[in-house]
């Protein structure tokens, strides 16, 4: 017997939910996608997904080329959502590090899927019209 696909497993899991649970899950998915859709959020999470240690504000700013204000806002969004922990050290100059929470780490396999997809496929961006 063939193993069920990820899509089939997702459909089966969705069918198992009560209407109230399904509404709650769909609301959470919408909130997550709204957060991930903000400029630079996916790039930030990608950095944490492949990092071996906490990342400093200045490292992220350099790696991503994001303005300090935007970076600060996105890090705040991710911290408020419970996906990052901010730790500041009483040093001169000030040092601030961010590390992912378990909730964020549970999202990180998605980045592996995205990288696998990108290695196998190319997104056609030449036709910007939606069919």
Buried (B, 14 or more C-beta within 10 A) or exposed (E): EEEEEEEEEEEEEEEEEEEEEEEEEEEEEEEEEEBBEBEBBBBBBBBBBEBEEBBBBEBBBEBBEBEEEBBBBBBEBBBEBEBBBBEEEEEEEEEBBBBBBEEBEEBBEBBEEEEEEEEEEEEEEEEEEEE
